[in-house]
Amino acid sequence: MIMFRQFMPARAERQYQTLGDFVFIASAPGPVRISTENGYYILNVGAQVQSDKLIGTVTVENWSDLDGQISLVSGFGRYTPPADGQKVKVTEAPPVVIAEGQQVAVSSLPAVEIAANQQVAVSQMPDVQLAANQQVAVSQLPAVQVAPDQQIAVSQLPAVQVAPDQQIAVSQLPAVQVAADQQINTRAVLASSVVTSTLTITTGAAELPANASRMRVIVRAADSNTQPVLIGGVFPLKPGEREEFAITGALSFTGSDSETINVMEVLA
């Protein structure tokens, strides 16, 4: 059997190729005119025409004053429409041409089986509404390009498992707001080693180099010094006095030649 199914405005005409000796009007908004090389027939829904001259081009005209869907069935023999609940298997249908601006509503599709390594490109999908407590598992996403100054808010991430010896660099964290009476447990960073050294003023100056691993440093002017040593050129350190700094950068000292400074660095 061959099926013709199109949405047709009132008084519109369509043509399709048929092969058989009957044409059955399955649905229409009103009378339908069927024209062949031998003449024409005006039929209502449920009627059919029997003729051995129905092979070739058939012109279908919506004779109703209403727009609507027109469905025809053609083939050999005599067509008996299905009873309520009975199904008809269509093995062949002619090409369907959809007019510009016309829409077709598809309420159901049969199961589609995709062969191995076959890919389906989806260019557009309708809006999808998820029911309450419904979850969707996404196993893969295409590459996403974020425009300049565009921001993406991530409210939740799945659990991340870090492999042994794998490192993660965090360059920035958002501001954290601590609620009233909320407690945060912290753990002190313990030193791993202590390094001592002695600096001697030469040509009026000495310097303790910077050290990124240094947690703090204790400097003490030797008891044998005869003059104060200046830290940073302004802060005096008298003989026997000491100071402690939490600094990783360099420290400079000025004073009389041969004066010494004892240094103890606590390293992380």
PyMOL commands that set and color helices and strands:
alter all, ss='L'
color gray80, all
select strands_A, chain A and resi 2-8+13-18+22-27+32-36+39-43+48-50+56-62+68-75+193-200+205-208+214-221+229-231+235-237+242-245+251-254+260-267
alter strands_A, ss='S'
color yellow, strands_A
deselect
rebuild
show_as cartoon
